[in-house]
């Protein structure tokens, strides 16, 4: 696909072109920062989450020197995102899939535990504040089950209190990411470290 912005052009490889549509989109919240190429998020007519790209930023990024993405040591098993926020799930999915990981998603801790009964995951990213069981409870359940005890879990939350960070470590999470301090490179680095 050829993308034009101003006087510049970029050739972008795509799997397919689905067609044209009109969407109403929302910018991502401040607590969920993303790459400059992401303009916002929307839902398709069928209810599928859609990440919208900024054409100018895509053309600018395409002109930059490319750096190879380090190969993941654990490509065969997917990662699981457990978060009740559609926007956060979409952002995390975009980041992880861009890094070459296969991703599954759950909208609640209970759904996440159900998915763990049917599929083997390499790592889990889990929100702390969710209706019903929260992220602390989810990781506690993860550690109780001999089948899932060894799966690394990273808590991603807006909570920045030392007590919450301490509690995350106590229940067995291997990472604690505060959304207001989110760093994509640091998250991917931590994931690679935990999967090594």
N, C-alpha and C positions, 0 to 999 in steps of 0.2 A: 504494500500500500504506500502511496506517495503522499506525504503530509507537507503542506506549504504553510509557512508563517512569515509574513513580511516578504522579503525577497529570497528567503532561504527555503530549501527543499530537503526532505529526509526520506529515505526509503526504509520502511519498517516491515519486518517479516511478521505476518499474521497467519493463523491457522485457516481462517475463512472470514468472509464478509457476510454478516447476517442480514444486512439491509439498513435502511434509514428509519429513524424514529424520532419522535419528539419526547423529551423527558423533562420533568421538573427535578432539579437536583438541589442538594443542600451542601454547603461547605462542611468539611470535617470540623468537629469541635476542637477548641484549643488544647484540650486534654488528650487529643489523639492526633498529634502532629504526623505529617506524612511527607514523602518526597515532593519536591516542587512540581513534578510532572502530574501529580494527582490534584485535580481541580475540585472534586467533591464526590458525592455518592448519591445514588438514586435506586429506585426499584423499577424493573421492567413491567410491562403490562401483565406478565405472568407471575409477578411477585419475586422474580430473581434479583438478588442484589447486583448492582452494577457500579463499578468504580469508573469515574469519568476522568479523562486525561486532558491536560492543558496542552493544546497543539504547539504553542510557542515554546513551552518548556520541553516538550518532546523533541522538537527540532534542535533546540539548544543542547539538550543532553546527547542527542545522536552525534553532534559535532565534537563532543568531548572524547578524549582517548579512553578506550575501554580497558577495564581491568578484569582479568579472569576471576570468576567466582570460585573460591576453593571448593573442591569436591567434598561432599558430605560423606562421612564414614559410614552412615547408616541410611542409605537411600531406600532400602527395601521396605522399611517400616514407616508408616505415616506418622505425622504429628497430629495431636488433637487440641483444638481450641475450645475452651469451655467459657462462654461469656454470654450474658443476656442482652448485651448491647449489639445491635446489628452493625452499627458503624465501626465499633471496635473489632468485631469479628472480621468484617470486610478488610479493614486496614491490616490486621495481623495476617489474614490469609494472603493478601497481596504481597506483603513483605516476604513471607515464607515461601510462597510459590515462585516468586521472582528469584529466590535463592536456590531453587531447585527441589524443594521438599514437597511431598504429597501431603495434603492437609484434609482432615475431617473436622467437622464443627458440631458443637452441641450448644443449645440455648439455655441449659440449666445444669446444675451439678448432678441432678438425678438422671438427666439424659446422658450426661458424660459417663456416669457409672454404668448405665445400661450399655453404652457403646463399648465399654471396656470388657463386657462379658462376651462380645461377639468378635472383637478384633484386637490384635496386639499392636500397641503403640510404642514408638521410640521415646517420645517426650510429650508432656502436656503443658500448655499455657492456660492458666485458669484465673478468672476474675475473683476478687474477694467478695465484693458486694453484689449478691444475687438474691432474688426472692427464694424462699424455701431454704435449702441448704446453702451456706456460703462457701467461699473458697477454702477457708480453714477447715471446715467440716469435710469438704471433698478430699483434701489432701490427707486428712486423718483417716478417712475410709480407704483411701488408696494404700496407705501404709499398713492397714489392718489385714488386707487380703494378700496372702502369700504370692498369688499370681501377679499382682500389680505393685508389690512392695518396692521393687527395684526401679520402677519407671521414674525418671527425673520429672519434677514438676516445678514450674516457675510461676509465681504469683504476679499478676499484673493488675495494679490498682491505683486509685487516686489517693489512698490513705498513705500518709507520709510520717505517721507517728512512730517513735522508736518502739513503743509497746506492740504495735501491729507488726513491725519488722521482726521483733523478737518472737512473737507468737508464730509468725510464718516459719521461722527456723525451728521452733519447738515442735510444730506438727510435722516437719520433715520436708519442707520445700527447699529446693536447691538454689532458688533465685527469688528476688523480690524487686520488681520493677515499678517505680512510681511513674504514673502517666505524665505528670508535669515535667519530669526529668527524662522523658523517653529518648533513647538514643538507638536508632536502628542498627548501626554497626556493632554497638556494644551487645545488643540482644542477640544478634546472629553469632557474634563471637562466643557468647556464653552458651548458646545452643550447641555450637560445634564442639566446645570444650566438654559439655556434658555427654555428648554422643561419642566422643573419642574413646 
